[in-house]
Amino acid sequence: MQTASTDILARLEATIASRRGAAPETSYVAQLNARGLPVMARKLGEEAVETVIAALSGSREELVGEAADVLFHLLVLLAARDIPFAEVLAELDRREGVSGLDEKAARS
């Protein structure tokens, strides 16, 4: 079952997929794809740092905007690796009800 939130993410994922092969001069997504995975990963990292800064010293609106940027760039990066967002959601679903401490300990 999709919610309004997952509908928005699904539409964004579809838009990103449709723009991956566009001409780089016409699409930011196409520009990122043309520049390659390292640039996409670095951009996600930059957006994550900006989100941390906004969380610590910015306004509510700044944090919301930066969080949106992180989600967008994460979806771009996942698409570049051919990983549908549904796989990330499935992993979150798998972890539901599992203590974060237990889940982290199981990884080591």
Secondary structure by P-SEA (a helix, b strand, c coil): cccaaaaaaaaaaaaaaaaccccccccaaaaaaaacaaaaaaaaaaaaaaaaaaaccccaaaaaaaaaaaaaaaaaaaaaacccaaaaaaaaaaaccccaaaaaaaac
